[in-house]
Amino acid sequence: MTADHLRRLPFDHFARYQLAAEVVELTKPLGASRVLDIGGGPGSLAAFRPADRIISSDLNMPSQWHAAAPDLVLADGAQLPFADGTFDLVVTLDTLEHVPPDRRDGLLTEAARVSRGYVLVVCPCATPGVPEADAALLSFVRQRFGEEFETVGVLQEHLGFGHPEPDKVLASLRRTGADVEQFPSGRLDRWLPMMLLFYNLMALGRDDPVERVQAWYNTLFYRDDLRAPSYRQAFLARVAGAEGPAPEEIAARLLPTGPPIAADTSALEALRIGLTEELVGAVDSYRLQVAALEEKVGQAESAAQAERLRAEQAELRAAALEAFRERVLNHPLVKATRPLRRLTRR
């Protein structure tokens, strides 16, 4: 996968894997690095670091992951089937929040045990505003896409298990004898608006608008988003006895310098508001029409009549989605961003 294709990935996915790829580069020994990605079933890190040996571990192995992650090992992160010091770097990205709190220390201890160099942990934490952001996003996607939508279950697990507490993550890693540096990832004031924009665009049912907006954002904002307040915290540990630069030196090379980008954030917020208004208007109109049809279905005099009304409902949904797509693509705020999106293709 080329760098241009990687930038078209969802911004939230790109941010954590680009960060991990840069840590691989800054910590690797001579030659290729041997890396373990705990909870990395889809094999995304291998796409970012094709020249390195990336092993992924996960609890499940769905068939659709095989081609993406041929080096996938079925394993519990708290009981890894690897010898001490097997890997140059062990990463776990957006996994710790899906682990029950009483098992988190075991996963972090195992990550340090199988590393001979560094451990990178990146996850949303129990810092101000993060649980509230997840709760807000959960409410939106549940209402927009329904209870069976995959993201609903993901966010419910975040809130149900409770977000990891940074002090406990630091304490777990330091008990192994590691030196640890903590730093921010994914500015929170941009994260929630961008997630709402992402799902608004997903509702169009077309890949290209989603990918172009993601490429624009990833190109302009990835580095600038390594600031507080952040949705995620990153913890970089150098295990006991390892050689190489100190974690704080590595973090200093990763973090942005100078003031944050501000003007473009305002433009992004305007775009999000405009698209949200379009979505709300379209959904309200659609709901009124669906409610009227549902009432008719309940009053249907025969099964055949009820079936015809249900077919009419399906046609209404398809027409509503197409109309919404056209309204959004022709929205003046979307048109205003087209020059920016063209820049991402150069």
Buried (B, 14 or more C-beta within 10 A) or exposed (E): EEEEEBBBBBBBBBBBBBBBBBBBEBBBEEEBBBBBBBBBBBBBBBBBBEEBBBBBBBEEBEEEBEEBBEEBBEBBBBEBEBEEBBBBBBBBBBBBBBBEBEBBBBBBBBBBBBBBBBBBBBBBBBBEBBBEBBEBBBEBBBEBBEEEBEBBEBBBBBEEBEBBBBEBBBEBBEEBEBBBBBBBBBBBBBBBBBBBBBBBBBBBEEEEBBBBBBBBBBBBBBBBBBBEBBBBBBBBBBBEEBEBBEBBEBBEEBBEEEEBBEEBBEEBBEBBBBBBEBBEEBBEEBEEBBEEBEEBBEEBEEEEEBEBBBEBBEEBEEEBBEEBBEBBEEBEBBEEBEEBBEEBEE
